[in-house]
Each structure stands twice: as structure tokens, then as C-alpha cells.
Amino acid sequence: MGTVPHTADELRNAFLDFFAERAHTVVPSASLIPHDPTVLFTVAGMVPFKPYFVGDECRPSIVR
């Protein structure tokens, strides 16, 4: 392991780098403010996936 993270940004980058080094795809973070008026709270971080679950959008291709 490299240096110990000292800031939140360093910790976040270390977390993302860990998974990227293991062939996971790093995607942009989702907003905490839902753009969907049918949801009141962001429950368990699943709100960004709702369009895929209900068939409004297709899941983006993930290329490794």
C-alpha cells in the first residue's frame, strides 16, 4: 500500500484506485439530490439506478 491518505479527496482516490486496479470501472458520482419527483429520500444509494430498474433508460456499456 502507498501513503496514508490525509484528506477526504486522498481517501476517495485511494478507494477508487483500489477497485480500478482490479479491473472495475470507475463511474462519475451521482448527485445526492434526486432529479426524480417520485422519490422523497435517497434510500440506500439506489435512487441513481431507478431509471434502469423501471426501464426508462438502458444501462451504459461497461468496457474493461
All heavy atoms as TSV, in Angstrom:
chain	resi	resn	atom	element	x	y	z
A	1	MET	N	N	0.841	-1.180	0.000
A	1	MET	CA	C	0.000	0.000	0.000
A	1	MET	C	C	0.879	1.233	0.000
A	1	MET	O	O	1.978	1.242	0.537
A	1	MET	CB	C	-0.917	-0.010	1.228
A	1	MET	CG	C	-1.897	1.129	1.234
A	1	MET	SD	S	-3.089	0.872	2.574
A	1	MET	CE	C	-3.897	2.423	2.507
A	2	GLY	N	N	0.390	2.311	-0.582
A	2	GLY	CA	C	1.150	3.547	-0.682
A	2	GLY	C	C	1.066	4.364	0.588
A	2	GLY	O	O	1.020	3.835	1.695
A	3	THR	N	N	1.040	5.655	0.424
A	3	THR	CA	C	0.996	6.556	1.566
A	3	THR	C	C	-0.397	6.565	2.196
A	3	THR	O	O	-1.388	6.229	1.568
A	3	THR	CB	C	1.361	7.992	1.134
A	3	THR	OG1	O	0.396	8.430	0.181
A	3	THR	CG2	C	2.749	8.042	0.526
A	4	VAL	N	N	-0.452	6.962	3.441
A	4	VAL	CA	C	-1.719	7.041	4.162
A	4	VAL	C	C	-2.453	8.312	3.725
A	4	VAL	O	O	-1.869	9.392	3.727
A	4	VAL	CB	C	-1.467	7.074	5.688
A	4	VAL	CG1	C	-2.758	7.257	6.451
A	4	VAL	CG2	C	-0.751	5.809	6.122
A	5	PRO	N	N	-3.722	8.201	3.338
A	5	PRO	CA	C	-4.476	9.392	2.926
A	5	PRO	C	C	-4.677	10.341	4.109
A	5	PRO	O	O	-4.965	9.908	5.221
A	5	PRO	CB	C	-5.817	8.850	2.445
A	5	PRO	CG	C	-5.752	7.376	2.521
A	5	PRO	CD	C	-4.505	6.989	3.203
A	6	HIS	N	N	-4.544	11.650	3.850
A	6	HIS	CA	C	-4.694	12.649	4.903
A	6	HIS	C	C	-5.919	13.523	4.701
A	6	HIS	O	O	-6.336	14.209	5.630
A	6	HIS	CB	C	-3.444	13.537	4.979
A	6	HIS	CG	C	-2.221	12.784	5.399
A	6	HIS	ND1	N	-2.038	12.304	6.682
A	6	HIS	CD2	C	-1.125	12.410	4.707
A	6	HIS	CE1	C	-0.878	11.675	6.762
A	6	HIS	NE2	N	-0.304	11.723	5.571
A	7	THR	N	N	-6.481	13.522	3.504
A	7	THR	CA	C	-7.659	14.342	3.237
A	7	THR	C	C	-8.765	13.456	2.694
A	7	THR	O	O	-8.523	12.311	2.285
A	7	THR	CB	C	-7.364	15.451	2.202
A	7	THR	OG1	O	-7.096	14.829	0.937
A	7	THR	CG2	C	-6.179	16.323	2.616
A	8	ALA	N	N	-9.964	13.977	2.675
A	8	ALA	CA	C	-11.091	13.224	2.129
A	8	ALA	C	C	-10.872	12.901	0.657
A	8	ALA	O	O	-11.191	11.803	0.194
A	8	ALA	CB	C	-12.387	14.005	2.328
A	9	ASP	N	N	-10.326	13.849	-0.101
A	9	ASP	CA	C	-10.063	13.601	-1.520
A	9	ASP	C	C	-9.040	12.484	-1.709
A	9	ASP	O	O	-9.185	11.643	-2.593
A	9	ASP	CB	C	-9.576	14.873	-2.214
A	9	ASP	CG	C	-10.687	15.856	-2.501
A	9	ASP	OD1	O	-11.868	15.433	-2.544
A	9	ASP	OD2	O	-10.387	17.047	-2.689
A	10	GLU	N	N	-7.999	12.469	-0.882
A	10	GLU	CA	C	-6.997	11.410	-0.977
A	10	GLU	C	C	-7.598	10.049	-0.627
A	10	GLU	O	O	-7.296	9.044	-1.276
A	10	GLU	CB	C	-5.818	11.705	-0.057
A	10	GLU	CG	C	-4.963	12.869	-0.502
A	10	GLU	CD	C	-3.894	13.251	0.499
A	10	GLU	OE1	O	-3.925	12.748	1.644
A	10	GLU	OE2	O	-3.024	14.057	0.137
A	11	LEU	N	N	-8.457	10.018	0.385
A	11	LEU	CA	C	-9.105	8.771	0.767
A	11	LEU	C	C	-10.017	8.269	-0.347
A	11	LEU	O	O	-10.004	7.085	-0.700
A	11	LEU	CB	C	-9.909	8.969	2.053
A	11	LEU	CG	C	-10.661	7.750	2.565
A	11	LEU	CD1	C	-9.696	6.615	2.879
A	11	LEU	CD2	C	-11.474	8.114	3.790
A	12	ARG	N	N	-10.802	9.177	-0.927
A	12	ARG	CA	C	-11.697	8.799	-2.019
A	12	ARG	C	C	-10.900	8.261	-3.205
A	12	ARG	O	O	-11.249	7.236	-3.792
A	12	ARG	CB	C	-12.539	10.006	-2.452
A	12	ARG	CG	C	-13.509	9.690	-3.567
A	12	ARG	CD	C	-14.362	10.919	-3.925
A	12	ARG	NE	N	-15.425	10.574	-4.834
A	12	ARG	CZ	C	-15.287	10.439	-6.146
A	12	ARG	NH1	N	-14.115	10.636	-6.714
A	12	ARG	NH2	N	-16.308	10.114	-6.895
A	13	ASN	N	N	-9.812	8.952	-3.555
A	13	ASN	CA	C	-8.987	8.499	-4.680
A	13	ASN	C	C	-8.339	7.150	-4.393
A	13	ASN	O	O	-8.237	6.310	-5.288
A	13	ASN	CB	C	-7.941	9.549	-5.028
A	13	ASN	CG	C	-8.557	10.749	-5.696
A	13	ASN	OD1	O	-9.592	10.658	-6.353
A	13	ASN	ND2	N	-7.938	11.914	-5.526
A	14	ALA	N	N	-7.908	6.920	-3.153
A	14	ALA	CA	C	-7.319	5.625	-2.790
A	14	ALA	C	C	-8.359	4.517	-2.945
A	14	ALA	O	O	-8.058	3.428	-3.437
A	14	ALA	CB	C	-6.778	5.674	-1.361
A	15	PHE	N	N	-9.602	4.785	-2.529
A	15	PHE	CA	C	-10.697	3.816	-2.654
A	15	PHE	C	C	-10.966	3.503	-4.123
A	15	PHE	O	O	-11.043	2.338	-4.523
A	15	PHE	CB	C	-11.945	4.399	-1.982
A	15	PHE	CG	C	-13.149	3.517	-2.037
A	15	PHE	CD1	C	-13.356	2.530	-1.084
A	15	PHE	CD2	C	-14.101	3.669	-3.038
A	15	PHE	CE1	C	-14.474	1.720	-1.125
A	15	PHE	CE2	C	-15.232	2.864	-3.083
A	15	PHE	CZ	C	-15.411	1.892	-2.130
A	16	LEU	N	N	-11.082	4.545	-4.947
A	16	LEU	CA	C	-11.347	4.338	-6.376
A	16	LEU	C	C	-10.188	3.628	-7.052
A	16	LEU	O	O	-10.394	2.732	-7.879
A	16	LEU	CB	C	-11.630	5.678	-7.058
A	16	LEU	CG	C	-12.910	6.391	-6.616
A	16	LEU	CD1	C	-13.003	7.769	-7.270
A	16	LEU	CD2	C	-14.132	5.559	-6.924
A	17	ASP	N	N	-8.964	4.008	-6.706
A	17	ASP	CA	C	-7.781	3.375	-7.299
A	17	ASP	C	C	-7.719	1.887	-6.962
A	17	ASP	O	O	-7.340	1.066	-7.802
A	17	ASP	CB	C	-6.506	4.058	-6.827
A	17	ASP	CG	C	-6.337	5.466	-7.385
A	17	ASP	OD1	O	-7.062	5.815	-8.343
A	17	ASP	OD2	O	-5.501	6.213	-6.842
A	18	PHE	N	N	-8.100	1.532	-5.726
A	18	PHE	CA	C	-8.098	0.125	-5.305
A	18	PHE	C	C	-8.939	-0.718	-6.253
A	18	PHE	O	O	-8.515	-1.773	-6.715
A	18	PHE	CB	C	-8.635	0.021	-3.872
A	18	PHE	CG	C	-8.800	-1.395	-3.391
A	18	PHE	CD1	C	-7.742	-2.076	-2.817
A	18	PHE	CD2	C	-10.021	-2.044	-3.517
A	18	PHE	CE1	C	-7.899	-3.385	-2.371
A	18	PHE	CE2	C	-10.185	-3.349	-3.073
A	18	PHE	CZ	C	-9.117	-4.019	-2.507
A	19	PHE	N	N	-10.145	-0.248	-6.554
A	19	PHE	CA	C	-11.037	-1.018	-7.417
A	19	PHE	C	C	-10.644	-0.912	-8.888
A	19	PHE	O	O	-10.758	-1.883	-9.638
A	19	PHE	CB	C	-12.487	-0.608	-7.185
A	19	PHE	CG	C	-13.015	-1.104	-5.866
A	19	PHE	CD1	C	-13.072	-0.272	-4.767
A	19	PHE	CD2	C	-13.395	-2.420	-5.725
A	19	PHE	CE1	C	-13.528	-0.745	-3.540
A	19	PHE	CE2	C	-13.848	-2.912	-4.505
A	19	PHE	CZ	C	-13.908	-2.066	-3.412
A	20	ALA	N	N	-10.157	0.246	-9.320
A	20	ALA	CA	C	-9.720	0.398	-10.711
A	20	ALA	C	C	-8.550	-0.545	-11.012
A	20	ALA	O	O	-8.480	-1.131	-12.100
A	20	ALA	CB	C	-9.325	1.842	-10.978
A	21	GLU	N	N	-7.654	-0.724	-10.044
A	21	GLU	CA	C	-6.515	-1.634	-10.225
A	21	GLU	C	C	-6.963	-3.085	-10.353
A	21	GLU	O	O	-6.215	-3.933	-10.821
A	21	GLU	CB	C	-5.546	-1.493	-9.055
A	21	GLU	CG	C	-4.803	-0.175	-9.051
A	21	GLU	CD	C	-4.093	0.097	-7.734
A	21	GLU	OE1	O	-4.168	-0.745	-6.807
A	21	GLU	OE2	O	-3.480	1.165	-7.630
A	22	ARG	N	N	-8.185	-3.375	-9.937
A	22	ARG	CA	C	-8.730	-4.729	-10.007
A	22	ARG	C	C	-9.767	-4.861	-11.112
A	22	ARG	O	O	-10.675	-5.673	-11.043
A	22	ARG	CB	C	-9.303	-5.119	-8.649
A	22	ARG	CG	C	-8.183	-5.373	-7.634
A	22	ARG	CD	C	-8.618	-5.170	-6.218
A	22	ARG	NE	N	-7.538	-5.448	-5.283
A	22	ARG	CZ	C	-6.574	-4.576	-4.978
A	22	ARG	NH1	N	-6.546	-3.375	-5.520
A	22	ARG	NH2	N	-5.622	-4.908	-4.133
A	23	ALA	N	N	-9.637	-4.022	-12.136
A	23	ALA	CA	C	-10.427	-4.072	-13.373
A	23	ALA	C	C	-11.888	-3.664	-13.194
A	23	ALA	O	O	-12.727	-4.012	-14.009
A	23	ALA	CB	C	-10.341	-5.446	-14.029
A	24	HIS	N	N	-12.215	-2.918	-12.137
A	24	HIS	CA	C	-13.567	-2.378	-12.001
A	24	HIS	C	C	-13.636	-1.051	-12.743
A	24	HIS	O	O	-12.638	-0.342	-12.857
A	24	HIS	CB	C	-13.922	-2.150	-10.526
A	24	HIS	CG	C	-14.072	-3.420	-9.753
A	24	HIS	ND1	N	-15.288	-4.048	-9.585
A	24	HIS	CD2	C	-13.157	-4.190	-9.113
A	24	HIS	CE1	C	-15.110	-5.139	-8.865
A	24	HIS	NE2	N	-13.829	-5.255	-8.568
A	25	THR	N	N	-14.803	-0.709	-13.239
A	25	THR	CA	C	-14.995	0.545	-13.950
A	25	THR	C	C	-15.350	1.649	-12.963
A	25	THR	O	O	-16.284	1.492	-12.170
A	25	THR	CB	C	-16.130	0.413	-14.984
A	25	THR	OG1	O	-15.789	-0.643	-15.886
A	25	THR	CG2	C	-16.326	1.698	-15.759
A	26	VAL	N	N	-14.611	2.731	-13.000
A	26	VAL	CA	C	-14.900	3.887	-12.147
A	26	VAL	C	C	-15.855	4.789	-12.923
A	26	VAL	O	O	-15.573	5.177	-14.050
A	26	VAL	CB	C	-13.604	4.649	-11.780
A	26	VAL	CG1	C	-13.917	5.880	-10.965
A	26	VAL	CG2	C	-12.657	3.721	-11.021
A	27	VAL	N	N	-17.004	5.100	-12.320
A	27	VAL	CA	C	-18.003	5.953	-12.958
A	27	VAL	C	C	-18.177	7.225	-12.138
A	27	VAL	O	O	-17.876	7.246	-10.946
A	27	VAL	CB	C	-19.363	5.220	-13.110
A	27	VAL	CG1	C	-19.230	4.016	-14.018
A	27	VAL	CG2	C	-19.905	4.803	-11.770
A	28	PRO	N	N	-18.671	8.299	-12.755
A	28	PRO	CA	C	-18.870	9.543	-12.016
A	28	PRO	C	C	-19.869	9.364	-10.869
A	28	PRO	O	O	-20.785	8.541	-10.950
A	28	PRO	CB	C	-19.440	10.504	-13.060
A	28	PRO	CG	C	-19.101	9.903	-14.383
A	28	PRO	CD	C	-19.013	8.434	-14.169
A	29	SER	N	N	-19.678	10.124	-9.829
A	29	SER	CA	C	-20.587	10.073	-8.683
A	29	SER	C	C	-21.956	10.603	-9.067
A	29	SER	O	O	-22.087	11.487	-9.913
A	29	SER	CB	C	-20.031	10.917	-7.535
A	29	SER	OG	O	-18.800	10.415	-7.102
A	30	ALA	N	N	-22.982	10.072	-8.427
A	30	ALA	CA	C	-24.352	10.541	-8.636
A	30	ALA	C	C	-24.654	11.660	-7.645
A	30	ALA	O	O	-24.085	11.718	-6.553
A	30	ALA	CB	C	-25.327	9.389	-8.439
A	31	SER	N	N	-25.563	12.518	-8.010
A	31	SER	CA	C	-25.978	13.613	-7.141
A	31	SER	C	C	-26.754	13.068	-5.951
A	31	SER	O	O	-27.487	12.085	-6.060
A	31	SER	CB	C	-26.860	14.582	-7.924
A	31	SER	OG	O	-27.381	15.570	-7.055
A	32	LEU	N	N	-26.618	13.709	-4.812
A	32	LEU	CA	C	-27.408	13.338	-3.641
A	32	LEU	C	C	-28.814	13.912	-3.715
A	32	LEU	O	O	-29.693	13.529	-2.961
A	32	LEU	CB	C	-26.724	13.820	-2.362
A	32	LEU	CG	C	-25.421	13.126	-2.031
A	32	LEU	CD1	C	-24.791	13.755	-0.801
A	32	LEU	CD2	C	-25.642	11.643	-1.804
A	33	ILE	N	N	-29.021	14.853	-4.619
A	33	ILE	CA	C	-30.339	15.466	-4.806
A	33	ILE	C	C	-31.005	14.776	-5.984
A	33	ILE	O	O	-30.570	14.908	-7.119
A	33	ILE	CB	C	-30.211	16.979	-5.071
A	33	ILE	CG1	C	-29.484	17.640	-3.911
A	33	ILE	CG2	C	-31.588	17.597	-5.299
A	33	ILE	CD1	C	-29.091	19.074	-4.169
A	34	PRO	N	N	-32.057	14.002	-5.728
A	34	PRO	CA	C	-32.691	13.268	-6.826
A	34	PRO	C	C	-33.372	14.205	-7.814
A	34	PRO	O	O	-33.939	15.221	-7.428
A	34	PRO	CB	C	-33.711	12.379	-6.123
A	34	PRO	CG	C	-33.928	12.973	-4.794
A	34	PRO	CD	C	-32.697	13.759	-4.457
A	35	HIS	N	N	-33.284	13.873	-9.095
A	35	HIS	CA	C	-33.968	14.652	-10.131
A	35	HIS	C	C	-35.338	14.053	-10.442
A	35	HIS	O	O	-35.992	14.439	-11.385
A	35	HIS	CB	C	-33.114	14.735	-11.397
A	35	HIS	CG	C	-32.899	13.404	-12.068
A	35	HIS	ND1	N	-31.947	12.518	-11.641
A	35	HIS	CD2	C	-33.525	12.826	-13.110
A	35	HIS	CE1	C	-31.990	11.446	-12.393
A	35	HIS	NE2	N	-32.938	11.595	-13.299
A	36	ASP	N	N	-35.752	13.125	-9.606
A	36	ASP	CA	C	-36.999	12.397	-9.795
A	36	ASP	C	C	-38.012	12.826	-8.729
A	36	ASP	O	O	-37.806	12.572	-7.547
A	36	ASP	CB	C	-36.698	10.901	-9.684
A	36	ASP	CG	C	-37.898	10.017	-9.960
A	36	ASP	OD1	O	-39.040	10.514	-9.902
A	36	ASP	OD2	O	-37.684	8.830	-10.215
A	37	PRO	N	N	-39.114	13.472	-9.114
A	37	PRO	CA	C	-40.082	13.934	-8.115
A	37	PRO	C	C	-40.852	12.810	-7.428
A	37	PRO	O	O	-41.559	13.055	-6.454
A	37	PRO	CB	C	-41.031	14.819	-8.932
A	37	PRO	CG	C	-40.930	14.308	-10.329
A	37	PRO	CD	C	-39.516	13.804	-10.475
A	38	THR	N	N	-40.693	11.549	-7.906
A	38	THR	CA	C	-41.427	10.453	-7.274
A	38	THR	C	C	-40.692	9.876	-6.074
A	38	THR	O	O	-41.217	8.991	-5.404
A	38	THR	CB	C	-41.696	9.314	-8.275
A	38	THR	OG1	O	-40.446	8.724	-8.660
A	38	THR	CG2	C	-42.446	9.819	-9.495
A	39	VAL	N	N	-39.486	10.348	-5.799
A	39	VAL	CA	C	-38.752	9.865	-4.633
A	39	VAL	C	C	-38.563	11.010	-3.646
A	39	VAL	O	O	-38.315	12.153	-4.028
A	39	VAL	CB	C	-37.382	9.265	-5.011
A	39	VAL	CG1	C	-37.544	7.969	-5.752
A	39	VAL	CG2	C	-36.545	10.215	-5.803
A	40	LEU	N	N	-38.704	10.702	-2.386
A	40	LEU	CA	C	-38.575	11.714	-1.358
A	40	LEU	C	C	-37.188	11.687	-0.730
A	40	LEU	O	O	-36.618	12.719	-0.431
A	40	LEU	CB	C	-39.644	11.499	-0.279
A	40	LEU	CG	C	-39.691	12.482	0.869
A	40	LEU	CD1	C	-39.915	13.905	0.332
A	40	LEU	CD2	C	-40.802	12.118	1.831
A	41	PHE	N	N	-36.641	10.501	-0.552
A	41	PHE	CA	C	-35.339	10.353	0.077
A	41	PHE	C	C	-34.428	9.509	-0.813
A	41	PHE	O	O	-34.898	8.709	-1.607
A	41	PHE	CB	C	-35.458	9.648	1.432
A	41	PHE	CG	C	-36.336	10.361	2.398
A	41	PHE	CD1	C	-37.587	9.874	2.707
A	41	PHE	CD2	C	-35.905	11.528	3.016
A	41	PHE	CE1	C	-38.406	10.526	3.609
A	41	PHE	CE2	C	-36.722	12.191	3.904
A	41	PHE	CZ	C	-37.970	11.693	4.210
A	42	THR	N	N	-33.132	9.667	-0.637
A	42	THR	CA	C	-32.179	8.799	-1.295
A	42	THR	C	C	-31.988	7.595	-0.385
A	42	THR	O	O	-31.280	7.650	0.600
A	42	THR	CB	C	-30.843	9.527	-1.532
A	42	THR	OG1	O	-31.099	10.695	-2.299
A	42	THR	CG2	C	-29.852	8.654	-2.250
A	43	VAL	N	N	-32.662	6.509	-0.700
A	43	VAL	CA	C	-32.662	5.320	0.140
A	43	VAL	C	C	-31.534	4.383	-0.281
A	43	VAL	O	O	-31.529	3.886	-1.401
A	43	VAL	CB	C	-34.025	4.592	0.036
A	43	VAL	CG1	C	-34.043	3.362	0.913
A	43	VAL	CG2	C	-35.144	5.534	0.413
A	44	ALA	N	N	-30.599	4.160	0.610
A	44	ALA	CA	C	-29.517	3.191	0.408
A	44	ALA	C	C	-28.738	3.431	-0.880
A	44	ALA	O	O	-28.179	2.498	-1.445
A	44	ALA	CB	C	-30.065	1.770	0.446
A	45	GLY	N	N	-28.722	4.636	-1.373
A	45	GLY	CA	C	-27.955	4.940	-2.566
A	45	GLY	C	C	-28.490	4.338	-3.842
A	45	GLY	O	O	-27.780	4.244	-4.841
A	46	MET	N	N	-29.735	3.915	-3.871
A	46	MET	CA	C	-30.292	3.221	-5.022
A	46	MET	C	C	-31.023	4.142	-6.001
A	46	MET	O	O	-31.349	3.724	-7.103
A	46	MET	CB	C	-31.245	2.111	-4.565
A	46	MET	CG	C	-30.559	1.030	-3.747
A	46	MET	SD	S	-29.194	0.224	-4.604
A	46	MET	CE	C	-30.054	-0.646	-5.881
A	47	VAL	N	N	-31.292	5.381	-5.618
A	47	VAL	CA	C	-32.056	6.287	-6.482
A	47	VAL	C	C	-31.420	6.452	-7.866
A	47	VAL	O	O	-32.123	6.446	-8.867
A	47	VAL	CB	C	-32.284	7.647	-5.798
A	47	VAL	CG1	C	-32.859	8.660	-6.757
A	47	VAL	CG2	C	-33.207	7.482	-4.602
A	48	PRO	N	N	-30.082	6.559	-7.976
A	48	PRO	CA	C	-29.498	6.711	-9.309
A	48	PRO	C	C	-29.787	5.536	-10.244
A	48	PRO	O	O	-29.716	5.672	-11.458
A	48	PRO	CB	C	-27.996	6.834	-9.052
A	48	PRO	CG	C	-27.902	7.329	-7.657
A	48	PRO	CD	C	-29.063	6.712	-6.927
A	49	PHE	N	N	-30.128	4.380	-9.684
A	49	PHE	CA	C	-30.380	3.194	-10.505
A	49	PHE	C	C	-31.843	3.034	-10.896
A	49	PHE	O	O	-32.175	2.170	-11.702
A	49	PHE	CB	C	-29.904	1.935	-9.773
A	49	PHE	CG	C	-28.442	1.973	-9.450
A	49	PHE	CD1	C	-28.016	2.174	-8.148
A	49	PHE	CD2	C	-27.493	1.830	-10.441
A	49	PHE	CE1	C	-26.665	2.223	-7.846
A	49	PHE	CE2	C	-26.142	1.870	-10.154
A	49	PHE	CZ	C	-25.722	2.072	-8.853
A	50	LYS	N	N	-32.751	3.832	-10.345
A	50	LYS	CA	C	-34.182	3.679	-10.608
A	50	LYS	C	C	-34.518	3.698	-12.101
A	50	LYS	O	O	-35.292	2.874	-12.562
A	50	LYS	CB	C	-34.991	4.738	-9.867
A	50	LYS	CG	C	-36.485	4.541	-10.076
A	50	LYS	CD	C	-37.318	5.589	-9.400
A	50	LYS	CE	C	-38.774	5.368	-9.779
A	50	LYS	NZ	N	-39.585	6.532	-9.593
A	51	PRO	N	N	-33.945	4.620	-12.906
A	51	PRO	CA	C	-34.289	4.618	-14.332
A	51	PRO	C	C	-33.990	3.286	-15.027
A	51	PRO	O	O	-34.690	2.894	-15.942
A	51	PRO	CB	C	-33.427	5.736	-14.918
A	51	PRO	CG	C	-33.105	6.623	-13.767
A	51	PRO	CD	C	-33.044	5.719	-12.567
A	52	TYR	N	N	-32.961	2.575	-14.565
A	52	TYR	CA	C	-32.633	1.280	-15.164
A	52	TYR	C	C	-33.617	0.206	-14.696
A	52	TYR	O	O	-34.013	-0.657	-15.460
A	52	TYR	CB	C	-31.204	0.862	-14.809
A	52	TYR	CG	C	-30.190	1.940	-15.099
A	52	TYR	CD1	C	-29.296	2.369	-14.130
A	52	TYR	CD2	C	-30.130	2.571	-16.346
A	52	TYR	CE1	C	-28.367	3.359	-14.388
A	52	TYR	CE2	C	-29.210	3.568	-16.610
A	52	TYR	CZ	C	-28.329	3.958	-15.626
A	52	TYR	OH	O	-27.422	4.942	-15.887
A	53	PHE	N	N	-34.017	0.264	-13.415
A	53	PHE	CA	C	-34.938	-0.737	-12.869
A	53	PHE	C	C	-36.318	-0.642	-13.506
A	53	PHE	O	O	-36.969	-1.659	-13.729
A	53	PHE	CB	C	-35.079	-0.587	-11.354
A	53	PHE	CG	C	-33.817	-0.887	-10.584
A	53	PHE	CD1	C	-33.539	-0.206	-9.422
A	53	PHE	CD2	C	-32.924	-1.847	-11.011
A	53	PHE	CE1	C	-32.395	-0.478	-8.699
A	53	PHE	CE2	C	-31.775	-2.129	-10.298
A	53	PHE	CZ	C	-31.503	-1.442	-9.133
A	54	VAL	N	N	-36.794	0.564	-13.764
A	54	VAL	CA	C	-38.142	0.725	-14.310
A	54	VAL	C	C	-38.167	0.754	-15.839
A	54	VAL	O	O	-39.216	0.871	-16.448
A	54	VAL	CB	C	-38.845	1.980	-13.738
A	54	VAL	CG1	C	-39.010	1.865	-12.240
A	54	VAL	CG2	C	-38.131	3.250	-14.114
A	55	GLY	N	N	-36.992	0.659	-16.479
A	55	GLY	CA	C	-36.908	0.570	-17.928
A	55	GLY	C	C	-36.928	1.893	-18.662
A	55	GLY	O	O	-37.083	1.917	-19.882
A	56	ASP	N	N	-36.751	3.024	-17.957
A	56	ASP	CA	C	-36.717	4.324	-18.621
A	56	ASP	C	C	-35.407	4.548	-19.378
A	56	ASP	O	O	-35.367	5.289	-20.350
A	56	ASP	CB	C	-36.897	5.459	-17.609
A	56	ASP	CG	C	-38.305	5.501	-17.043
A	56	ASP	OD1	O	-39.218	4.926	-17.664
A	56	ASP	OD2	O	-38.481	6.109	-15.968
A	57	GLU	N	N	-34.328	3.927	-18.913
A	57	GLU	CA	C	-33.016	4.083	-19.540
A	57	GLU	C	C	-32.338	2.719	-19.625
A	57	GLU	O	O	-32.626	1.822	-18.840
A	57	GLU	CB	C	-32.127	5.027	-18.716
A	57	GLU	CG	C	-32.628	6.448	-18.626
A	57	GLU	CD	C	-31.717	7.330	-17.791
A	57	GLU	OE1	O	-30.519	7.004	-17.632
A	57	GLU	OE2	O	-32.205	8.349	-17.285
A	58	CYS	N	N	-31.424	2.609	-20.576
A	58	CYS	CA	C	-30.609	1.401	-20.680
A	58	CYS	C	C	-29.311	1.623	-19.920
A	58	CYS	O	O	-28.757	2.721	-19.943
A	58	CYS	CB	C	-30.285	1.093	-22.141
A	58	CYS	SG	S	-31.723	0.607	-23.092
A	59	ARG	N	N	-28.849	0.569	-19.284
A	59	ARG	CA	C	-27.596	0.655	-18.545
A	59	ARG	C	C	-26.450	0.950	-19.516
A	59	ARG	O	O	-26.369	0.347	-20.584
A	59	ARG	CB	C	-27.345	-0.681	-17.838
A	59	ARG	CG	C	-26.125	-0.684	-16.955
A	59	ARG	CD	C	-26.001	-2.008	-16.238
A	59	ARG	NE	N	-25.687	-3.091	-17.135
A	59	ARG	CZ	C	-24.442	-3.541	-17.357
A	59	ARG	NH1	N	-23.423	-2.984	-16.733
A	59	ARG	NH2	N	-24.245	-4.538	-18.182
A	60	PRO	N	N	-25.576	1.885	-19.155
A	60	PRO	CA	C	-24.460	2.175	-20.052
A	60	PRO	C	C	-23.533	0.951	-20.167
A	60	PRO	O	O	-23.406	0.178	-19.229
A	60	PRO	CB	C	-23.727	3.338	-19.378
A	60	PRO	CG	C	-24.286	3.437	-18.009
A	60	PRO	CD	C	-25.574	2.693	-17.959
A	61	SER	N	N	-22.917	0.818	-21.319
A	61	SER	CA	C	-21.972	-0.287	-21.524
A	61	SER	C	C	-20.742	-0.068	-20.648
A	61	SER	O	O	-20.277	1.055	-20.500
A	61	SER	CB	C	-21.528	-0.354	-22.976
A	61	SER	OG	O	-22.636	-0.616	-23.804
A	62	ILE	N	N	-20.256	-1.142	-20.093
A	62	ILE	CA	C	-19.060	-1.074	-19.269
A	62	ILE	C	C	-17.964	-1.828	-20.011
A	62	ILE	O	O	-18.068	-3.030	-20.251
A	62	ILE	CB	C	-19.294	-1.677	-17.875
A	62	ILE	CG1	C	-20.366	-0.868	-17.150
A	62	ILE	CG2	C	-18.005	-1.720	-17.079
A	62	ILE	CD1	C	-20.759	-1.416	-15.809
A	63	VAL	N	N	-16.939	-1.094	-20.406
A	63	VAL	CA	C	-15.830	-1.680	-21.159
A	63	VAL	C	C	-14.656	-1.829	-20.200
A	63	VAL	O	O	-14.304	-0.907	-19.490
A	63	VAL	CB	C	-15.438	-0.768	-22.346
A	63	VAL	CG1	C	-14.268	-1.383	-23.102
A	63	VAL	CG2	C	-16.623	-0.562	-23.247
A	64	ARG	N	N	-14.099	-3.004	-20.185
A	64	ARG	CA	C	-12.925	-3.245	-19.307
A	64	ARG	C	C	-11.677	-3.258	-20.112
A	64	ARG	O	O	-11.559	-3.635	-21.179
A	64	ARG	CB	C	-13.094	-4.554	-18.568
A	64	ARG	CG	C	-14.270	-4.487	-17.633
A	64	ARG	CD	C	-14.345	-5.754	-16.810
A	64	ARG	NE	N	-15.616	-5.758	-16.140
A	64	ARG	CZ	C	-15.748	-5.629	-14.831
A	64	ARG	NH1	N	-14.708	-5.488	-14.090
A	64	ARG	NH2	N	-16.916	-5.635	-14.290
